[in-house]
């Protein structure tokens, strides 16, 4: 089974930082980053599925050069490949991100696309649904449990509802699934995983790689 996991790097607010009193900006050297917790959970879910059904996990992320650290973190957990879209001329927002992700994932043709239900910074939760629309795939959000059928054609899911209630449903795959951060307990990458991840090759893509033009993407003027 081929699994694609979407990763986002967010600011780690557990580390203190100070705002410049004149510009109200944070100095880049004072910022620490981490993998979005819900995306770490999605990564662990992918690893669990791989252990049961075999296959390969590809992590995909968009953003500046330091995003590479987030991808290596996920590779250390037990992934196989990583793709980093890095193009500073492209404005990454809720309109362009699903478009770019869809272009990348369509080249991978995965059986399953996993991501966190929302990010710590913006928390809009729009990307999974927008991506599913772009790829013309079914999507389920708020997932708290996933079981893949033995033939790998159907997923049995538990979905989070209001007031602690749960919904059970089945969904054919390929599909886009957004998982809740509490679905898996916190995991820590083993030392051998870090050693291997630090030397792993990360595939880099940009607008030219994907044959995109300015009319297809919003660009930074």
N, C-alpha and C positions, 0 to 999 in steps of 0.2 A: 504494500500500500504506500502510495506517494502522498506525503503530508506537507503542506505549506503552512508555516506559522508566521503571523505578522507580529513584528516587534517594534515597540516604540521606546525611545530613551527619554526619561523625564528628569527634572531637577530633584535631587534628594534633599528634601526640606528638613531632614533630621540633622543636617550639618548647618551650623550657624553661618550667616553671611550678613554683610552690611551694605546698605544702599549708599551711593554717593550723595552727599547732602546737596550738591549743586545740580546734578543731572537726574537724580533718582534712579540711576542705573546700577546694576550689579557688575562688578569687575569679573570678567570671564575666569580669571585665575582663582577666584573665591568660590566658584560653583562646583559642586560635586553632582555627578549624574548616577542614575540607576536604571535598570530595566523596569518598565512599568509593571507593578505587581500582578495585575491581571494577565499580562502577557507571559510572565514567568509561569503562572498557573497553566496557561495554554500550552506552554512548552513542555511542562511536565505531563500534561494529558497526552500530548503527541508522543512523548517517550513511552508512556504506558501502553498506548495503542500499538506502537511499533514492537514492543516486547511480545505482545500477544499475536500480532498479525504479520510482523515483518515489514520490510519496506525501507523507506528513506525519508528523512526529515530535512526540509530546506527552510531556513529562517530568512525572512525578507524584512528589510528596514529602509526607511528613507531619512535623509538628513545630512548634517555636516560631518566632517571627518571623525569627530569623537564618537559618533554612533557605532563605529567599528568595535569599540569596547563592549557595547551592549550585545552585539552579535557574537563576539568571542565568549562572553559570559554564557550565552545560550548554547553555543557549541560545546562548552565545557560540561554542560548538564547532560549532554548525550546526543547532540544533533549531528548531521552529516555534512550539510553544505550551508553556505550563507551568501546572500545577495544584498549588496548595498547600493542603493540608488543615490548618487552624489552629483548634484548639478546646481551650483550656486546661482545660476541664472534663472532658476525656476522657483517661483513662489509656492511653497508647500502649504496649502490650506485645505479646507474640507471639500473644495471643488476639484482641485488637481490631484490630491492624494488618491482617491478611489480610481481615477483615470489611470494614473501611473501604475498603481498596484495591479489593476486589471490587465494592463499591458504585460507586466512581468509575469503574473500568474498564468495568463493564457499561454505563455511559452513553456511553462512547467507542466501544464495539464495534470494537476494533482487530483487525487481521489478525495481529499479532504482539505479544507482551509479552516484553520483555527486562529482565533485572536482573542484578546481580552475584551470584556464587555464594554469597558470604558477606560480612559486614561486618567491619571492623577491630576494632570495639569488642566486640560480643557474639559474632559469628562462629558463630552457631548454624546458619545456612543453612536455617532452617525456613520462611521466608516464601515462597519460590517454590513449594514443594510445597503449603503450606497455601492459597495463593492459587489455584493450579490446581484444588485440590479444591473451593474455593468457587465457582469459575467453571465447574466441570465441563469442564475442558480438559485435553488431554494435556500433559505436562511432561517436560523433559529437563534434567538438571543437569550441571555439570562440563564444559561445552562449550568446546572449543578451536578449532572452525572451523564456520562456517555458510555454506551455499550455498542460496539460494532458487531453486526451479525457475522457468522463464520464465513459466509461467502463474500463479505465485504461490499454488499450492495445496499444495506439498510442500517440506520442508526436508531437505537432506542434511547430516548433522552428524558431527563428530568429538567423542567424549566421552572425558574423562580417566579412566583407571583407575589402579589401584595399580602401583607400580614402573615408572612411565613408559609403561605400555601404553596403547593407544588402542582405542576401539570406534567403528566406523562404523555409522550407522543412518539410517533415514528416518523422518520424523514429519510427519503432516498438520498443516496450520495452518488456523485459529488454534491457538496453543499458547503455553505459558509456557516460556521458555528462560532458564536461569541460566548465565552465561558466566564462565570463569576469568579472573582479572586479568591473566594473562600472554598472553591471546589477541591483544591489540593493543599495540604500543609506546606509551609515553607521548606524549600529544598536547597541544599548547598552542593556546589560542584566539587567533586573529589579532586585531589591534587593531580592525579594522572590526566584527568579531563582538562584541567587548566593548562598543563604542559603541552598537551596535544593541540588545544584550541589556540594557544599563543603563536603557534607556527602554521596553523591552518591557512590555506589560501581562501580569500574572500573574493567572490566575483563582483566586480564593480560595473555599474551601468550608469548611463546618463541619457539625456534627451537624444543624442546622436545614436547611441546604441539601440534605442528603442524606435529609431526612425520617426521621432516626433518633431513637429515644427511649432513655431510660435503661435499659430492659430489653434493648435490643439492643447496648448498649455499656457497658463498665465505666467508671464515672465517678469523678473525684477528689472525695472527700468533704471 
